[in-house]
Amino acid sequence: MIFLVIGGLIQSCAIAQPLVTLKDASDKTKKVFDEGRKAAMAQSFGTAKAKYREALQLTPGFQDAMMELAGIYFSQKNMDSSIFYLNQILTVNPKPSARVYFTLGTIYYDRYEYREAIPLFEKYLQSDVKNPKSVEDAKIKLANSQFAIEALKNPRSFEPKPVPGEINTELPEYLPSESADGTVLVFSRMIDGQEDLYFSSYDGNSWSRAVPLDAINTEHYNEAGQCISADGHTIVYTGCNMPGGLGSCDLYISYLENGKWTRPKNMGAPMNTPGWESQPSLSADGSTLYFASDRLGGYGLKDIWFSERSPDGVWSTPKNIGAPVNTLKNDGSPFIHPDNETLYFMSDGLPGMGGTDIYLSRRQEDGSWGTPVNLGYPINTSGNEGALVVSPAGDIAYYTAIKDGGKRSKEGFDDTDIYYFQLDSAIRPKPVSFFKARMLDAMAGKPVRGLVQVTDIRTDSLYYKGLAADDGTVLVCLPKGGLYGIQIIARGYLFVSESVEIPDGGDADHPFIAEYLLHRIEESKGKAMVLKNIYFTSGSAELSPVSDAELKVLAAMFFANPDIRVRINGHTDDVGSDEDNIQLSVMRANSVMERLIELGVSAKSLSAKGFGESVPIGDNTTEAGRKSNRRIEFEILP
């Protein structure tokens, strides 16, 4: 600020000086100026500066000498002196070269003096400029300056702390990802210039000592830029310059089977190209993979792309996520939150604090992505911010930062650690909890790999469908404030029905966790099972459309086991007369049977019976008890 005051005084003194260009200068001034140019060409910059200053003493309004001095000081990173001479040009020339505005604006911008930079970039863009690259650069710096002023006035809450436990070391650790239940953290660590993947487990208080993923890591190649799936059973990562690769960096995939990671497989074309593919992020249901690439056909230099997996496991040809997320510059490090609606990513092509900033975009009702929102200062700074991952509950974010007091490695890499912080409420995703189940054979106790279907009852839409892992487990992320129907079917086993409500107050620390003992059909004859996701219009036998999800899965059990015979049992609470309750239970049981027949189940396999209020399973003196008594069952007949 002292310099600017002095500069202002000099400007006020020099303002009376007339503009003089080289063609108008005296012969003596030209001679001294030429001597300065020769000295500059000979790299004698001390002599050159002395000659240019001498020319200015002879002719105080000599613009060419001011420009040369500003240029030399700029190249020598003496920005105070460069600013002084560029400002002198503005005092003598009301219409200077556009380069003066651009250079002076850039110096102020790099010094974070955004208020001084803004009018200079505006004048540059209003001038008759010809360089498209400089025009684009000026537009970005102008937008960044305008954003930074407001961001600095309204800082976000930001108190980062190193992740507790034995993860961070004196070596660089970076690019973390976490399973949805918060029990597994995978990240990259560099040892002697070699990048490998490590993982750690959470015991409820801190993270365990990280160990290498030996089944994935190689001896001579780098493994980094990864993501672990929500259920912790899939890892997609980046491998560069590997044998058999398609491009400089490709995406690879590995699965956890029988407690071990499978041999990694290159995801191949069209996922990978001769270009660069990296920074993957899997959606919580495993059906969509987001990643960064510089492949042909993109928006800018590097873009975010996505591929969708079909039910038979084939990945589609990747599509560009498009504007407004992708820009003409670099966009990458996507992280799709388990809510499947909030995408975090980094970019240097959107208004920000400078360098690469972190943004979020929210999926709109029509499936498009909304206008990106900068996460703000001090999460973003004038430097380069990178990848960010957010916990399912949406309150904790993990990221990589240079450790205070850390030393650079001999290869020149910074000592980075993994940090976490509480995410400001305005930039949080939709909070998500999860349903986690394990399926076992009721007699043998061995895992059963059943087909799991989750339906959003309130919207009558299929939310998830997939096979459990080989250990019989499944994890499905569920947005809070929802009511979900869960059906499990396995060949030869009795159908399982569950209803799960995730309240608004629910979070990832209090998920719905269950163990299901699946009974073989031949061992289940004479046993009745409640269908927990069958709904009727109040007081009638008219089936609600949301019941279809459950009935279709039940029908699939018949198709897989065509020899079974089932009776549909209807029950009511004790409200109303015995006769009315018997009639209502019969009508509701018949409605279910008729719908199953419509879905293709043989009528010979079905019968229906109403029991009214005669077989309660709950206390009819409470609302919860009466609710449990109003039920539909299916019973395997001998």
C-alpha positions as CSV (number, residue, x, y, z in Angstrom):
1,M,0.0,0.0,0.0
2,I,3.0,2.4,0.7
3,F,4.2,1.8,-2.9
4,L,0.8,2.6,-4.3
5,V,0.7,5.9,-2.5
6,I,4.2,6.8,-3.7
7,G,3.1,5.6,-7.2
8,G,0.1,7.9,-7.0
9,L,2.2,10.9,-6.1
10,I,4.5,10.2,-9.0
11,Q,1.5,9.8,-11.3
12,S,0.2,13.1,-10.2
13,C,3.5,14.8,-10.8
14,A,4.0,13.0,-14.2
15,I,0.5,13.6,-15.5
16,A,1.5,17.0,-17.0
17,Q,4.2,15.2,-19.0
18,P,3.3,14.9,-22.7
19,L,3.4,11.5,-24.4
20,V,6.5,10.9,-26.4
21,T,7.0,7.8,-28.6
22,L,10.2,6.6,-30.3
23,K,9.4,8.3,-33.6
24,D,8.9,11.7,-31.8
25,A,11.9,11.4,-29.5
26,S,15.0,13.6,-29.9
27,D,18.1,12.1,-31.5
28,K,19.9,12.2,-28.2
29,T,17.0,10.3,-26.5
30,K,16.9,7.8,-29.4
31,K,20.7,7.2,-29.1
32,V,20.5,6.4,-25.4
33,F,17.4,4.2,-25.9
34,D,19.2,2.2,-28.6
35,E,22.2,1.7,-26.3
36,G,19.7,0.3,-23.7
37,R,18.3,-2.1,-26.3
38,K,21.7,-3.4,-27.3
39,A,22.6,-4.0,-23.6
40,A,19.3,-5.9,-23.1
41,M,20.0,-8.1,-26.1
42,A,23.4,-8.8,-24.7
43,Q,21.7,-9.8,-21.4
44,S,23.3,-6.8,-19.6
45,F,20.1,-5.8,-17.9
46,G,21.7,-3.6,-15.3
47,T,23.2,-1.4,-18.1
48,A,20.0,-1.6,-20.1
49,K,17.9,-0.3,-17.1
50,A,20.4,2.5,-16.5
51,K,20.2,3.6,-20.2
52,Y,16.4,3.5,-20.2
53,R,16.2,5.6,-17.0
54,E,18.7,8.0,-18.6
55,A,16.4,8.3,-21.7
56,L,13.5,9.1,-19.3
57,Q,15.5,11.8,-17.7
58,L,16.1,13.3,-21.1
59,T,12.4,12.9,-22.1
60,P,10.1,12.3,-19.0
61,G,7.1,11.3,-21.2
62,F,9.0,8.7,-23.2
63,Q,6.6,5.7,-23.3
64,D,9.0,3.2,-25.0
65,A,11.5,3.5,-22.2
66,M,8.8,3.0,-19.6
67,M,7.6,-0.2,-21.4
68,E,11.1,-1.7,-21.7
69,L,11.8,-1.0,-18.0
70,A,8.4,-2.5,-17.0
71,G,9.2,-5.6,-19.1
72,I,12.7,-6.1,-17.6
73,Y,11.4,-5.7,-14.0
74,F,8.6,-8.1,-14.8
75,S,11.0,-10.8,-16.1
76,Q,13.2,-10.3,-13.0
77,K,10.0,-10.7,-10.8
78,N,10.5,-7.2,-9.4
79,M,6.8,-6.5,-9.5
80,D,6.8,-3.3,-7.5
81,S,9.0,-1.6,-10.1
82,S,7.1,-3.2,-13.0
83,I,3.9,-1.8,-11.6
84,F,5.5,1.7,-11.2
85,Y,6.5,1.9,-14.9
86,L,3.2,0.5,-16.2
87,N,1.3,3.1,-14.2
88,Q,3.6,5.8,-15.5
89,I,2.5,4.7,-19.0
90,L,-1.1,5.2,-18.0
91,T,-0.4,8.7,-16.7
92,V,1.1,9.9,-20.1
93,N,-1.1,7.8,-22.5
94,P,-4.9,7.8,-22.2
95,K,-5.0,5.0,-24.8
96,P,-2.1,2.7,-24.2
97,S,-1.5,-0.7,-25.8
98,A,-3.9,-3.3,-24.6
99,R,-0.9,-5.3,-23.4
100,V,-0.4,-2.7,-20.7
101,Y,-3.8,-3.3,-19.2
102,F,-3.4,-7.1,-19.4
103,T,0.1,-7.2,-17.9
104,L,-0.7,-4.7,-15.1
105,G,-4.0,-6.5,-14.3
106,T,-2.2,-9.9,-14.2
107,I,0.4,-8.6,-11.8
108,Y,-2.3,-7.3,-9.4
109,Y,-4.2,-10.5,-9.8
110,D,-1.1,-12.6,-8.9
111,R,-0.7,-10.4,-5.8
112,Y,-4.3,-11.0,-4.8
113,E,-5.0,-7.3,-5.3
114,Y,-8.3,-8.0,-7.0
115,R,-9.9,-4.6,-6.7
116,E,-7.0,-3.1,-8.7
117,A,-7.0,-5.9,-11.2
118,I,-10.7,-5.7,-12.1
119,P,-10.8,-2.4,-14.0
120,L,-7.7,-3.2,-15.9
121,F,-9.1,-6.5,-17.2
122,E,-12.3,-4.7,-18.1
123,K,-10.4,-2.1,-20.1
124,Y,-8.4,-4.9,-21.8
125,L,-11.5,-6.7,-22.9
126,Q,-13.0,-3.4,-24.1
127,S,-9.9,-2.7,-26.2
128,D,-9.3,-3.8,-29.8
129,V,-7.5,-7.0,-28.8
130,K,-6.5,-9.8,-31.2
131,N,-5.1,-12.6,-29.1
132,P,-7.9,-15.2,-28.4
133,K,-5.9,-17.0,-25.7
134,S,-5.2,-13.8,-23.8
135,V,-8.8,-12.7,-24.1
136,E,-10.0,-16.1,-22.5
137,D,-7.3,-15.7,-19.8
138,A,-8.5,-12.2,-19.0
139,K,-12.1,-13.3,-18.8
140,I,-11.2,-16.0,-16.3
141,K,-9.1,-13.7,-14.2
142,L,-11.7,-11.0,-14.2
143,A,-14.4,-13.5,-13.1
144,N,-12.0,-14.9,-10.5
145,S,-11.2,-11.5,-9.1
146,Q,-14.9,-10.6,-8.8
147,F,-15.6,-13.9,-7.1
148,A,-12.6,-13.7,-4.8
149,I,-13.6,-10.3,-3.4
150,E,-17.0,-11.7,-2.3
151,A,-15.6,-15.0,-1.1
152,L,-13.0,-13.3,1.1
153,K,-15.8,-11.2,2.7
154,N,-17.8,-14.4,3.4
155,P,-15.4,-17.2,4.4
156,R,-16.7,-20.7,4.9
157,S,-16.2,-22.6,8.2
158,F,-13.0,-24.6,7.7
159,E,-11.0,-26.3,10.5
160,P,-9.1,-29.2,8.9
161,K,-7.5,-31.9,11.1
162,P,-5.2,-34.8,10.1
163,V,-7.1,-38.1,9.9
164,P,-6.5,-39.9,13.3
165,G,-4.8,-43.2,13.5
166,E,-1.9,-44.7,11.6
167,I,-2.6,-43.4,8.0
168,N,-0.4,-40.3,7.7
169,T,3.4,-40.7,7.8
170,E,6.5,-38.8,6.7
171,L,5.7,-40.0,3.2
172,P,3.2,-38.5,0.8
173,E,-0.4,-39.8,1.3
174,Y,-3.2,-38.6,-0.9
175,L,-6.4,-39.2,-2.9
176,P,-8.5,-41.0,-0.3
177,S,-11.9,-42.8,-0.8
178,E,-14.2,-44.4,1.8
179,S,-16.7,-47.2,1.8
180,A,-20.3,-46.1,2.6
181,D,-20.3,-47.7,6.0
182,G,-17.1,-45.8,7.0
183,T,-15.1,-48.9,7.8
184,V,-12.6,-48.9,4.9
185,L,-10.4,-46.1,3.7
186,V,-8.3,-46.6,0.6
187,F,-5.6,-44.1,-0.5
188,S,-2.3,-43.7,-2.4
189,R,1.1,-43.5,-0.8
190,M,4.4,-42.7,-2.5
191,I,7.6,-44.5,-1.6
192,D,10.8,-43.7,-3.5
193,G,8.8,-42.2,-6.4
194,Q,6.6,-45.4,-6.6
195,E,2.8,-45.0,-6.1
196,D,0.9,-47.8,-4.4
197,L,-2.6,-48.3,-3.0
198,Y,-3.1,-48.7,0.8
199,F,-6.1,-49.4,2.9
200,S,-7.1,-48.9,6.6
201,S,-10.0,-50.1,8.7
202,Y,-11.9,-48.0,11.2
203,D,-12.5,-49.4,14.7
204,G,-14.9,-46.7,15.9
205,N,-12.3,-44.3,17.2
206,S,-9.4,-44.2,14.8
207,W,-8.0,-45.8,11.6
208,S,-5.8,-48.8,11.8
209,R,-2.3,-49.0,10.5
210,A,-2.5,-48.8,6.7
211,V,-1.3,-51.8,4.8
212,P,-0.6,-52.1,1.0
213,L,-3.1,-53.7,-1.3
214,D,-0.6,-56.3,-2.4
215,A,-3.1,-58.1,-4.8
216,I,-3.4,-54.8,-6.8
217,N,0.0,-53.1,-6.4
218,T,2.8,-53.9,-8.9
219,E,6.6,-53.7,-8.4
220,H,7.5,-51.3,-11.2
221,Y,4.3,-49.4,-12.0
222,N,2.2,-46.7,-10.3
223,E,-1.3,-47.4,-8.9
224,A,-3.2,-44.3,-7.8
225,G,-6.3,-42.2,-8.5
226,Q,-8.8,-44.8,-7.2
227,C,-12.2,-45.2,-5.7
228,I,-13.7,-47.9,-3.6
229,S,-17.4,-48.9,-4.1
230,A,-20.0,-48.1,-1.5
231,D,-20.1,-51.7,-0.3
232,G,-16.3,-52.0,-0.2
233,H,-16.3,-54.9,-2.8
234,T,-15.0,-53.1,-5.9
235,I,-12.0,-50.9,-6.6
236,V,-11.5,-48.9,-9.8
237,Y,-8.1,-47.2,-10.0
238,T,-5.6,-45.6,-12.4
239,G,-2.6,-47.4,-13.8
240,C,-0.2,-45.6,-16.1
241,N,2.2,-46.9,-18.8
242,M,1.4,-50.5,-17.9
243,P,2.0,-53.4,-20.3
244,G,-1.0,-53.9,-22.5
245,G,-2.4,-50.4,-21.7
246,L,-4.4,-48.5,-24.3
247,G,-3.2,-45.0,-23.4
248,S,-0.8,-43.1,-21.1
249,C,-3.1,-43.9,-18.1
250,D,-6.0,-46.4,-18.1
251,L,-8.7,-47.4,-15.7
252,Y,-8.4,-50.8,-14.0
253,I,-10.9,-52.8,-11.9
254,S,-10.7,-55.4,-9.1
255,Y,-13.3,-57.2,-7.0
256,L,-13.2,-58.6,-3.5
257,E,-14.1,-62.3,-3.7
258,N,-13.8,-64.9,-1.0
259,G,-12.0,-62.3,1.1
260,K,-9.3,-61.6,-1.6
261,W,-9.0,-59.0,-4.3
262,T,-9.0,-60.4,-7.8
263,R,-6.3,-59.8,-10.3
264,P,-6.9,-56.3,-11.7
265,K,-8.3,-56.1,-15.2
266,N,-7.9,-53.2,-17.7
267,M,-11.4,-52.0,-18.3
268,G,-10.6,-51.8,-22.0
269,A,-12.3,-49.9,-24.8
270,P,-14.4,-48.0,-25.0
271,M,-13.8,-47.0,-21.4
272,N,-10.1,-46.5,-22.1
273,T,-8.6,-44.8,-25.1
274,P,-5.2,-43.9,-26.5
275,G,-5.6,-40.7,-24.4
276,W,-5.5,-40.3,-20.6
277,E,-8.2,-41.7,-18.3
278,S,-8.0,-41.3,-14.5
279,Q,-9.7,-40.1,-11.3
280,P,-12.7,-42.6,-11.2
281,S,-15.8,-42.4,-8.9
282,L,-18.4,-45.1,-8.7
283,S,-22.0,-44.3,-7.9
284,A,-23.3,-45.9,-4.7
285,D,-25.3,-48.5,-6.6
286,G,-22.3,-49.3,-8.8
287,S,-24.2,-48.6,-12.0
288,T,-22.4,-45.4,-13.1
289,L,-18.7,-44.6,-13.3
290,Y,-17.5,-41.0,-13.5
291,F,-13.9,-40.2,-14.5
292,A,-11.7,-37.6,-16.0
293,S,-10.2,-37.9,-19.5
294,D,-8.5,-35.9,-22.3
295,R,-9.9,-38.1,-25.0
296,L,-11.1,-36.7,-28.3
297,G,-14.5,-35.2,-28.5
298,G,-14.4,-33.4,-25.2
299,Y,-15.4,-29.9,-24.2
300,G,-12.0,-28.6,-23.2
301,L,-8.6,-29.8,-22.2
302,K,-9.7,-32.4,-19.7
303,D,-13.3,-33.3,-19.1
304,I,-15.5,-35.4,-16.8
305,W,-17.1,-38.4,-18.5
306,F,-19.4,-41.1,-17.4
307,S,-20.3,-44.7,-18.3
308,E,-23.3,-46.8,-17.3
309,R,-23.2,-50.5,-16.5
310,S,-25.9,-52.8,-17.9
311,P,-27.5,-55.5,-15.8
312,D,-25.2,-58.1,-17.5
313,G,-22.1,-56.1,-16.3
314,V,-21.2,-54.4,-19.6
315,W,-20.1,-50.8,-19.4
316,S,-21.5,-48.4,-22.0
317,T,-19.5,-46.1,-24.3
318,P,-18.6,-43.1,-22.1
319,K,-20.5,-39.8,-22.5
320,N,-19.3,-36.3,-21.8
321,I,-21.1,-34.9,-18.8
322,G,-21.3,-31.6,-20.7
323,A,-21.8,-28.0,-19.6
324,P,-22.1,-26.4,-17.2
325,V,-19.8,-28.8,-15.4
326,N,-17.2,-29.1,-18.1
327,T,-15.5,-26.0,-19.4
328,L,-13.0,-25.1,-22.1
329,K,-10.2,-25.7,-19.6
330,N,-9.4,-28.5,-17.2
331,D,-12.2,-30.3,-15.2
332,G,-11.6,-33.5,-13.2
333,S,-11.5,-35.3,-9.9
334,P,-15.2,-36.1,-9.9
335,F,-16.8,-37.5,-6.7
336,I,-20.4,-38.6,-6.9
337,H,-21.9,-38.6,-3.4
338,P,-24.0,-41.6,-2.3
339,D,-27.1,-39.4,-2.6
340,N,-26.5,-39.8,-6.4
341,E,-27.5,-36.1,-6.8
342,T,-24.4,-34.2,-5.7
343,L,-21.2,-34.1,-7.8
344,Y,-18.0,-32.6,-6.4
345,F,-15.2,-31.9,-8.8
346,M,-12.3,-29.5,-9.5
347,S,-11.9,-27.0,-12.4
348,D,-9.7,-24.1,-13.5
349,G,-12.3,-23.0,-16.0
350,L,-15.0,-21.6,-13.7
351,P,-15.0,-18.5,-11.5
352,G,-12.9,-19.1,-8.4
353,M,-10.0,-18.1,-6.2
354,G,-7.4,-19.0,-8.9
355,G,-5.7,-22.2,-10.0
356,T,-8.0,-25.2,-9.6
357,D,-10.9,-24.9,-7.2
358,I,-13.4,-27.4,-5.9
359,Y,-17.1,-27.1,-7.0
360,L,-20.3,-28.9,-6.6
361,S,-23.2,-29.4,-9.0
362,R,-26.6,-30.8,-8.1
363,R,-28.6,-33.1,-10.4
364,Q,-31.8,-31.4,-11.5
365,E,-35.3,-33.0,-11.8
366,D,-34.8,-33.5,-15.6
367,G,-31.5,-35.3,-15.0
368,S,-29.3,-32.4,-16.1
369,W,-26.6,-30.9,-13.8
370,G,-27.1,-27.5,-12.2
371,T,-24.9,-24.5,-12.2
372,P,-21.6,-25.3,-10.4
373,V,-21.2,-23.8,-6.9
374,N,-17.7,-22.9,-5.8
375,L,-17.0,-24.3,-2.3
376,G,-15.6,-20.9,-1.3
377,Y,-12.7,-19.6,0.7
378,P,-10.7,-20.9,2.6
379,I,-11.5,-24.4,1.3
380,N,-10.4,-22.9,-2.1
381,T,-7.4,-20.6,-2.2
382,S,-5.3,-19.0,-4.9
383,G,-3.4,-22.3,-5.2
384,N,-4.5,-25.6,-6.7
385,E,-7.1,-27.5,-4.8
386,G,-7.7,-31.2,-5.8
387,A,-10.0,-34.1,-5.0
388,L,-12.6,-34.0,-2.2
389,V,-14.7,-36.9,-1.0
390,V,-17.7,-36.5,1.4
391,S,-19.1,-39.0,3.9
392,P,-22.6,-40.5,3.4
393,A,-24.0,-38.4,6.1
394,G,-22.7,-35.3,4.2
395,D,-21.1,-33.6,7.2
396,I,-17.4,-34.7,6.9
397,A,-15.1,-34.1,3.9
398,Y,-11.7,-35.7,3.3
399,Y,-9.0,-34.1,1.2
400,T,-5.2,-33.9,0.7
401,A,-3.0,-31.1,1.8
402,I,0.7,-30.3,2.2
403,K,1.7,-31.1,5.8
404,D,3.0,-28.1,7.8
405,G,6.7,-28.5,8.3
406,G,6.8,-31.5,5.9
407,K,9.9,-32.0,3.7
408,R,10.0,-32.6,0.0
409,S,11.1,-36.0,-1.1
410,K,14.3,-36.4,-3.1
411,E,12.1,-36.8,-6.2
412,G,10.7,-33.3,-5.5
413,F,7.3,-34.4,-4.2
414,D,5.6,-32.5,-1.3
415,D,4.9,-34.3,1.9
416,T,1.1,-34.5,1.8
417,D,-1.3,-36.0,4.4
418,I,-5.0,-36.8,4.4
419,Y,-7.2,-34.4,6.4
420,Y,-10.8,-34.1,7.2
421,F,-13.1,-31.2,8.2
422,Q,-16.8,-30.4,9.0
423,L,-18.4,-29.4,5.7
424,D,-20.4,-26.1,5.8
425,S,-24.2,-26.9,5.7
426,A,-24.7,-24.8,2.6
427,I,-22.4,-27.0,0.5
428,R,-23.4,-30.4,1.9
429,P,-25.1,-33.2,-0.2
430,K,-28.4,-34.8,0.8
431,P,-27.6,-36.9,3.9
432,V,-27.6,-40.6,3.3
433,S,-27.8,-43.7,5.6
434,F,-27.7,-47.3,4.4
435,F,-29.2,-50.7,4.6
436,K,-26.7,-53.4,5.3
437,A,-27.6,-57.0,5.3
438,R,-26.1,-60.5,5.4
439,M,-27.9,-63.5,4.1
440,L,-27.2,-67.0,5.5
441,D,-28.7,-70.4,5.0
442,A,-30.8,-71.0,8.1
443,M,-29.6,-74.6,8.5
444,A,-26.0,-74.6,7.3
445,G,-25.1,-71.0,8.3
446,K,-23.3,-70.5,5.0
447,P,-23.6,-67.3,2.9
448,V,-26.4,-67.1,0.3
449,R,-25.9,-64.9,-2.7
450,G,-29.5,-63.6,-3.1
451,L,-31.0,-61.1,-5.5
452,V,-31.8,-57.9,-3.5
453,Q,-34.4,-55.3,-4.7
454,V,-35.1,-52.0,-2.9
455,T,-38.1,-49.9,-3.8
456,D,-38.9,-46.4,-2.8
457,I,-42.4,-46.9,-1.5
458,R,-43.4,-43.2,-1.4
459,T,-42.4,-42.6,-5.1
460,D,-43.3,-46.1,-6.3
461,S,-39.9,-46.4,-8.0
462,L,-37.2,-49.1,-8.1
463,Y,-34.2,-47.7,-6.2
464,Y,-31.7,-50.6,-6.3
465,K,-31.5,-54.1,-7.8
466,G,-28.5,-56.4,-7.6
467,L,-26.8,-59.6,-6.4
468,A,-25.3,-59.8,-2.9
469,A,-21.6,-60.4,-2.7
470,D,-20.2,-63.9,-2.5
471,D,-20.1,-63.5,1.3
472,G,-23.8,-63.0,1.4
473,T,-23.6,-59.2,2.2
474,V,-25.2,-56.3,0.5
475,L,-25.0,-52.6,1.3
476,V,-27.4,-50.1,-0.2
477,C,-27.2,-46.3,0.4
478,L,-30.6,-44.8,1.2
479,P,-31.5,-41.1,1.4
480,K,-32.9,-40.1,4.8
481,G,-36.6,-39.4,5.2
482,G,-37.6,-42.4,3.1
483,L,-39.7,-45.5,3.3
484,Y,-38.2,-48.5,1.4
485,G,-39.4,-52.0,0.6
486,I,-36.7,-54.6,0.5
487,Q,-37.2,-58.0,-1.1
488,I,-34.6,-60.8,-1.2
489,I,-35.0,-63.9,-3.4
490,A,-32.6,-66.8,-3.9
491,R,-33.2,-69.9,-5.9
492,G,-34.5,-72.7,-3.7
493,Y,-35.2,-70.4,-0.7
494,L,-38.2,-68.8,0.8
495,F,-38.8,-65.2,-0.3
496,V,-37.8,-62.5,2.3
497,S,-39.7,-59.3,2.7
498,E,-38.6,-56.3,4.7
499,S,-39.8,-52.7,5.2
500,V,-37.2,-50.1,6.2
501,E,-37.8,-46.5,7.2
502,I,-34.8,-44.1,7.3
503,P,-36.0,-41.1,9.4
504,D,-34.8,-37.6,8.8
505,G,-32.8,-37.9,11.9
506,G,-31.1,-41.1,10.8
507,D,-27.5,-41.1,9.7
508,A,-24.6,-43.3,8.7
509,D,-23.8,-43.9,12.4
510,H,-27.2,-45.5,12.9
511,P,-27.9,-47.5,9.8
512,F,-30.4,-50.4,9.3
513,I,-28.3,-53.5,9.7
514,A,-29.8,-57.0,9.7
515,E,-28.9,-60.6,9.3
516,Y,-31.4,-62.8,7.4
517,L,-31.6,-66.6,7.8
518,L,-33.0,-67.9,4.6
519,H,-35.1,-71.0,4.8
520,R,-35.1,-73.6,2.0
521,I,-38.5,-74.0,0.4
522,E,-38.7,-77.7,1.2
523,E,-38.1,-76.9,4.8
524,S,-40.6,-74.1,5.0
525,K,-43.9,-75.9,4.3
526,G,-46.6,-74.9,6.7
527,K,-44.8,-71.7,7.7
528,A,-46.4,-68.3,7.0
529,M,-44.3,-65.3,6.1
530,V,-45.5,-61.7,6.3
531,L,-45.4,-59.6,3.1
532,K,-44.3,-56.3,4.6
533,N,-44.7,-54.2,1.5
534,I,-48.3,-54.9,0.5
535,Y,-50.5,-51.8,0.8
536,F,-54.2,-51.2,0.4
537,T,-56.4,-48.2,0.1
538,S,-57.7,-47.5,3.6
539,G,-60.6,-49.7,4.6
540,S,-60.8,-51.4,1.2
541,A,-59.3,-54.4,-0.7
542,E,-57.9,-52.2,-3.5
543,L,-54.2,-52.8,-3.9
544,S,-51.9,-49.7,-3.9
545,P,-49.6,-49.6,-7.0
546,V,-46.5,-49.6,-4.8
547,S,-47.4,-53.2,-3.8
548,D,-46.5,-54.3,-7.3
549,A,-42.7,-54.3,-6.6
550,E,-43.1,-56.9,-3.9
551,L,-45.6,-59.0,-5.8
552,K,-43.4,-59.1,-8.9
553,V,-40.5,-60.5,-6.8
554,L,-42.9,-63.0,-5.2
555,A,-44.0,-64.0,-8.7
556,A,-40.3,-64.6,-9.6
557,M,-40.1,-67.0,-6.8
558,F,-43.0,-69.0,-8.3
559,F,-41.3,-69.0,-11.7
560,A,-38.0,-70.3,-10.2
561,N,-39.9,-72.9,-8.2
562,P,-43.0,-73.9,-10.4
563,D,-43.9,-76.9,-8.2
564,I,-44.7,-75.1,-5.0
565,R,-48.3,-74.3,-3.8
566,V,-48.9,-71.2,-1.8
567,R,-51.9,-69.9,0.2
568,I,-52.3,-66.1,0.6
569,N,-53.5,-65.4,4.2
570,G,-55.4,-62.1,5.0
571,H,-55.5,-60.7,8.6
572,T,-57.0,-57.6,10.2
573,D,-56.9,-55.9,13.6
574,D,-59.9,-56.0,16.0
575,V,-61.5,-52.7,14.9
576,G,-65.0,-53.4,13.6
577,S,-67.2,-56.4,13.8
578,D,-65.9,-60.0,13.4
579,E,-68.0,-60.5,10.2
580,D,-66.7,-57.3,8.6
581,N,-63.1,-58.2,9.4
582,I,-63.4,-61.7,8.0
583,Q,-64.9,-60.3,4.8
584,L,-62.2,-57.6,4.5
585,S,-59.4,-60.1,5.1
586,V,-60.9,-62.5,2.5
587,M,-61.2,-59.7,-0.1
588,R,-57.6,-58.5,0.5
589,A,-56.2,-62.1,0.2
590,N,-58.1,-62.5,-3.0
591,S,-56.8,-59.2,-4.4
592,V,-53.3,-60.4,-3.9
593,M,-53.9,-63.8,-5.4
594,E,-55.6,-62.2,-8.5
595,R,-52.7,-59.8,-9.0
596,L,-50.2,-62.7,-8.9
597,I,-52.2,-64.5,-11.5
598,E,-52.2,-61.4,-13.7
599,L,-48.4,-61.4,-13.3
600,G,-48.2,-64.9,-14.7
601,V,-48.4,-67.2,-11.7
602,S,-50.4,-70.3,-12.3
603,A,-53.8,-70.2,-10.6
604,K,-53.3,-73.9,-9.7
605,S,-50.4,-72.8,-7.5
606,L,-52.5,-70.4,-5.5
607,S,-55.3,-70.2,-3.0
608,A,-56.5,-67.5,-0.5
609,K,-58.0,-67.5,2.9
610,G,-59.2,-64.7,5.3
611,F,-58.7,-65.0,9.0
612,G,-60.1,-61.6,10.1
613,E,-58.9,-60.7,13.6
614,S,-58.6,-64.2,14.9
615,V,-54.8,-64.6,14.6
616,P,-53.2,-61.5,16.1
617,I,-49.4,-61.2,16.3
618,G,-49.5,-57.8,18.1
619,D,-51.3,-56.1,20.9
620,N,-54.6,-54.7,19.6
621,T,-54.6,-52.1,22.4
622,T,-51.8,-50.1,20.7
623,E,-51.6,-48.6,17.3
624,A,-48.3,-50.3,16.6
625,G,-49.8,-53.7,17.5
626,R,-52.9,-53.1,15.4
627,K,-50.7,-52.1,12.5
628,S,-48.7,-55.4,12.7
629,N,-52.0,-57.4,12.8
630,R,-53.2,-55.8,9.5
631,R,-51.1,-58.0,7.3
632,I,-50.9,-60.3,4.3
633,E,-49.0,-63.5,4.5
634,F,-48.0,-66.3,2.1
635,E,-47.7,-69.8,3.3
636,I,-46.1,-72.7,1.5
637,L,-48.5,-75.6,1.6
638,P,-47.5,-79.3,2.1
